[in-house]
Amino acid sequence: MQVAIQPVGDVQTLADYRAVVMGAPLYIGKLRKDAHRFLAQHREALTQRPVALFALGPLDTDEEGMQGARAELDKELAQYPWLKPVALELFVGKYDPSKLSFFHKLLTKLPASPLHNLPASDNRDWDAIRAWANGLTARLGL
Ligand SMILES: Cc1cc2nc3c(=O)[nH]c(=O)nc-3n(C[C@H](O)[C@H](O)[C@H](O)COP(=O)(O)O)c2cc1C
């Protein structure tokens, strides 16, 4: 089985792939534009092969944050009612204020921003990510 890992924006065609695993972070309650573009551009191919989706979002596992992020993700995906992922998961992400874009850095300066004065963190749960990834071949029918 051949596996290719590519940024969504680099994918020209899905013709050579039997299945798709897409990962995308949530930013300000939304999926990034390149993820939206990928879904719109490859709609036909994505309906013809199994798709698994994961999103990275909340920065820790508190129940409220997880539920809020899951609601954001569900709302974003509701724009694609034709998309029927065989697996869909939300994982805790990481945060590094030194790597933010100019625009996001500006946002964190606002006292009202949830990221205001937030220190760097990486609470990704690699055991959970590995467990999910290990189950994918079966769920994708590979
Ligand atoms: C400016 C900014 C906005 C964010 N907004 C949200 C959000 O609305 N919901 C959420 O669950 N996580 C949010 N996050 C957390 C990111 O999804 C998390 O940091 C993720 O791991 C980023 O992935 P990346 O480093 O691959 O871009 C935000 C992070 C940043 C920096």
PDBQT file of the ligand as one rigid body, heavy atoms in Angstrom, charges set to zero:
ROOT
HETATM    1  C1  LIG A 201      -5.186  32.078  16.604  1.00  0.00    +0.000 C 
HETATM    2  C2  LIG A 201      -5.671  30.733  17.064  1.00  0.00    +0.000 A 
HETATM    3  C3  LIG A 201      -7.015  30.470  17.120  1.00  0.00    +0.000 A 
HETATM    4  C4  LIG A 201      -7.471  29.217  17.553  1.00  0.00    +0.000 A 
HETATM    5  N1  LIG A 201      -8.804  28.991  17.594  1.00  0.00    +0.000 NA
HETATM    6  C5  LIG A 201      -9.259  27.805  18.028  1.00  0.00    +0.000 A 
HETATM    7  C6  LIG A 201     -10.657  27.526  18.060  1.00  0.00    +0.000 A 
HETATM    8  O1  LIG A 201     -11.499  28.365  17.716  1.00  0.00    +0.000 OA
HETATM    9  N2  LIG A 201     -11.075  26.325  18.510  1.00  0.00    +0.000 N 
HETATM   10  C7  LIG A 201     -10.187  25.372  18.901  1.00  0.00    +0.000 A 
HETATM   11  O2  LIG A 201     -10.616  24.296  19.318  1.00  0.00    +0.000 OA
HETATM   12  N3  LIG A 201      -8.854  25.572  18.834  1.00  0.00    +0.000 NA
HETATM   13  C8  LIG A 201      -8.365  26.767  18.407  1.00  0.00    +0.000 A 
HETATM   14  N4  LIG A 201      -7.031  27.003  18.349  1.00  0.00    +0.000 N 
HETATM   15  C9  LIG A 201      -6.092  25.940  18.707  1.00  0.00    +0.000 C 
HETATM   16  C10 LIG A 201      -5.505  25.284  17.450  1.00  0.00    +0.000 C 
HETATM   17  O3  LIG A 201      -6.474  24.564  16.757  1.00  0.00    +0.000 OA
HETATM   18  C11 LIG A 201      -4.361  24.355  17.896  1.00  0.00    +0.000 C 
HETATM   19  O4  LIG A 201      -3.343  25.198  18.358  1.00  0.00    +0.000 OA
HETATM   20  C12 LIG A 201      -3.848  23.464  16.770  1.00  0.00    +0.000 C 
HETATM   21  O5  LIG A 201      -2.986  22.481  17.335  1.00  0.00    +0.000 OA
HETATM   22  C13 LIG A 201      -3.111  24.252  15.701  1.00  0.00    +0.000 C 
HETATM   23  O6  LIG A 201      -2.623  23.342  14.746  1.00  0.00    +0.000 OA
HETATM   24  P1  LIG A 201      -1.403  23.746  13.767  1.00  0.00    +0.000 P 
HETATM   25  O7  LIG A 201      -0.253  24.096  14.703  1.00  0.00    +0.000 OA
HETATM   26  O8  LIG A 201      -1.175  22.502  12.980  1.00  0.00    +0.000 OA
HETATM   27  O9  LIG A 201      -1.865  24.898  12.952  1.00  0.00    +0.000 OA
HETATM   28  C14 LIG A 201      -6.549  28.218  17.938  1.00  0.00    +0.000 A 
HETATM   29  C15 LIG A 201      -5.182  28.497  17.864  1.00  0.00    +0.000 A 
HETATM   30  C16 LIG A 201      -4.741  29.731  17.444  1.00  0.00    +0.000 A 
HETATM   31  C17 LIG A 201      -3.272  29.998  17.394  1.00  0.00    +0.000 C 
ENDROOT
TORSDOF 0
